[in-house]
Amino acid sequence: MKVCPLAAESLGVRSVATYVECGATRILIDPGASLGPSRFNLPPADEEWEALKRCNDRISGYARRADLLFVSHYHEDHFRYDPTLYEGRTVWAKDPRRMLEGRQEQRARLLWKGLEGRCRLDSAEGRRYETPDAVVVASPPLSHGVEGSGLGYVVALTLVDRREGFRFVHASDVQGPLSSVAAAYLIREHPNLLYLSGPPAYLEKQVGTALIDRGIDHLHRIIDATGCRVIMDHHALRDGDYRDRFRGLWETGRVATAAGFLGLADAPLESRRRVLWVGKRKPAAAMGARGRLLTRPSPPLGESARGGRRPD
């Protein structure tokens, strides 16, 4: 089985986009990427826009190889509206009718409407698919972070190599996991390789140290129970001190960032945004509403998109 992270915080953007190949079974997971609209009261720097273009081009390229596209939830760094990305393929996406908060529900309806008749589209939860090479299983809804947080739910995906027995689990935005239910599910799946978002330490002052420690403890428990290797990225790398904050996890020798997994140096550009703006002309007010993700501009449904430029 080949697992290839395509875009991630450690690669310069908000994303957990991943391509997986197991024999003739080829899957693209969470085909989206975006930039945080305002960090340290600054908009994205040029280096971030360049990283976004590279990552979007990479996602588009691997989408052409994939037979199955999987969307874990409807935050805009996890999918793309452009229907040509999904054209003619099998698509599993989180059920748009259940366990979604307001904005995600609106985005889900828009995506499903745009994909109608253009691909084989099914709700992901609990779905199972077998090929001669692999078994693919989607989870029930797992909490996006803390149970009942209002951030909604995500769907994890397990891929099993039928020849080698290797198990890969992509658990997207479980954030640690912060939920004990999500932790129990991941232990039950017994991955050899687990990819997930780490605890959001950049929000530690708002959510409290105890909550971040809970996510760290849950991940230690998963590693101890399964012996798995872990790709931990996304929310965890928005904290500039992530190497120190998660030192105990790195020191297990079982945990790496997406960039580290690929043998590359980490480039968490959002957490370095202050440095990226040093010596440059003071930027105008941050683009986009505060708290809303900046994605590459989406074309009208039915049209193709080109990646990575600034919105007009």
N, C-alpha and C positions, 0 to 999 in steps of 0.2 A: 504494500500500500504506500502510495506517495501522498504526503500531506504538504501543501504549499500555501502558507499565509501570503495573501496578495496585498493587503493594506492593513495598517494597524497604527496605534499610537506610536509604537517604537519605530515605525516607518514614516512618521510625520503627519498622520491624519487620524481622525476618529473613524474607526472601522474594525471589524473582525473578519473581513472577507477572506474566504479560504477555498482553495480548490483541492479536491481529493480524487485520486485516481486509483482504482483497484481493478486490475485487468481491464476489461472493456467498460466497466462501470465508472462514470465520470460525473462528478457532482460539484456544483458551485454553491457555496453556503454564504448567505447574507451579502449579496452583491451590491453593496453601497459604501460610500465614503463621504465624509463631510469635514468641515472645519468649525471650531467653536467661534461664534460671532464676536464675543468680547471676553478677553482674559486679561487681567491686570488693567482693565479699562482701555485695552488696545485691540484693534481689529487684527485679522490675520496678516502676517508679514509676507513679503514676496516669496520667501523660501517655502512657506506653507502652501501657497497657491501652486507653486511648482511641484511640490510633493503630491498635491491633490490631482493634478493633471497626470502625473506618472502613475499613480495608483488607479485612477479611473481608466486609463488606457490599458493597464494590466488586467483589470476586471473585465473590460470589454473583450480583450483578447482571449482570456480563458473561458468566457461565456460561450464563445464559438465552439469550444471543445466539449462543453458539458452537455449531458443528456438530461440531467435533473438539476433544477435550480430550487434552492430552499431559502425561505424567508422566515426567520425566527420570530420577528415581531416588527412593529411599524414605527420605530424611531428612525429618523431619516438617514442615519449613518449605517443602516442595515439593509436597505433596499434602494432600488432606483425606479422611478416612475416610467422611464422609457420602455414602451412595450416591445420595441425591436430586440431588446436584450433577451426577452423570454420567448420570442417568436418560435412556434413549432416544437417547443420542448415540453417536458413534464415539469410542472411547477407545484411544489408543496409550500403553502404559506399559512401562517397562523390563521385560525378560523376568525373571520372578521365579525362574527355575530356573538362572540362570547369572550368574557374576561379581558376587555379592552377599556382603557380610559378614553375620554372624549376626543382628544386630538388624534390618538392612534386609530380610533374607530373611523374618523373622517378620512384619514389617509388610507386605511384599509379599503373602505368603500370606493375611493377614487382609483386605487390600484386595480381592484378586482373588476371594476367597470371597464377600465382601459384594456384589460387582458382578455375580456370576454370574447370567445371565438378565435383567439390568436394562439392559444396554447392549451395543454391539458392541465387544467387548474383544479387542485383539490385542497381541502383543509388538511393541515399537517398533523394535528394532534392524534397520537396513537396509530398513525399509519405505518404499514410495514410493506417492504418491497424486497423481493429476492431475485438475484440474478445468478448465473453460474459462478460468478466471482465473489459476490458480496451479499450480505444481508443489511438492509437499511431500515432503521426503526426510529420513529419520532416519538418524543416523550409526551406525557400529558403536560398541561401548562405548569410552568415553574415560576416562582415569584421573581420579578425583576428587582433584586435586592431584598429588602425586608418585606415580610408578609404584610399585605394591607397598606403598603406605602403610597399607593396611588399611581405608581409608575407602571402598573399593569403586570403582565405575565409574558414569558418567553417560552419557546419550544426548543428543546435540545435535540440533537441528532446523533445517533450511534451508528457507526459503520463497522461491520465485521468482515475481515478478510476470510473467506471460506477455506482457503488453502492453508493459510498460516495461523489462523485463529487470532490475528492481531485485531485489537479493538480500539477505535478512535471515537472519542466523544467530543462534540462541539457544543458547549453550553452557553455561549453568547454572554448575555448580560446578567448572570446570576450574582455578579459582584462579590466574589469571594469563594464560595457562596455565603451570603449573609443569612439565608434561610436554612434552618435545620432540615426542612422537608427536601429542599434541593440537594443538600449535602447527602442525605440518606439515599436519594435517587441516584446520585452519581456514584456512590459506593456500590450500590446494587448493580449498576452497569459495568462495574469492574474494568475500567479502561486501562489500556496500556499507555495511551497518550490522551491527555485531556487538555482542551483549549477552552479558556474562560476569561471573562473580565475579572480582574482582581478588585479588592475592596477600594472604595472611592476615598482614599486618604486625603485627597485635595479638599474634601468637604469635612474633614475631621472636626474642625471647630464648630460646625453646624450640627453634625450628627453625633458627636461624642467619640472619645477614644474607645470606650467599651464596645461600640458597634464595629469599629474597624478591627479591633482585636478578635471579635467573634468570627469575622470572615477569615482572618488569618488562622485561627484555631480550627475552623471547619476544614480549611484546605490541608492543614497538617494532618487532620484525622483521615481525610480521603487518601492522602499519600501513604500514611501508615497502613491503612486497611487494604489498599490495592497495589502498592508498590509502583504506581504509575509515574510517568514523566508528565510534566505540566508546562503548557505554554500559558503564561499569565500576562495579560496585556490590557489595553483599553483603559478603563477608568483608573486603574492602579498607577499608570504612568503619567497622569495629569498632575501628580504631586512631584515637585522638583526634587524632593528628598526621597524618592521612591526606593533608591538603593539602600538607604539606611533604614527607612520605615519597614521594609520587608526583608531585612537582612536575614532573619531566621529562615525564611523560605528559600532565598537564594543559596544559603549555606547548606541546605539539604543536598545540593547537587542534582536535584530532580526538577528544578523550576528554572525556566528561561523565558525571556520575552520572545515575541514573534521574530524580531530581528536577530536575536541571539540564536534562535532555533535555525535560522537561515545562514548562520555564520557571519552576520553583519553587526556593525556597531549600532547601538541604540541611537535613534534620532527623534526623541519626543519633543517635537518643535513647539507644540502649544505650551508646554511647561517652560520653555526657553524663550517665550515671546518677548519678554522685556529685553533680553540680550539681543534678539534679532532686530529690535527697533533702535538699538543704541547707534547714535551717529546719523540716523536718518531723519528726514523732515517729520515733524510731529504729525501723526495721522489725524484725519478728520474723525468725527465721532464713529464709533464702531458700527459696522454695517449689520443690518438685521435687528430684529427685536431682541432684547436681552433674554438669554435662555433659549433662543431658537437656534438651531443648527444652520450653518451655511453649507449648502451643498452646491455642486455645480448646477447651473440653471437647467431646469427640465424643459424640454420642448413640449408643444402641445401633444396630447396623446395621439399616437399614430405617426409621429415624426421621429426621426433619428436625432441623437444628441451628440455633440462633440464635447470633449472633456476639459475641465479644469480652468476655464477663464473666469474673470470676475463678473458678477452680475451687473447689468447696466443700471 
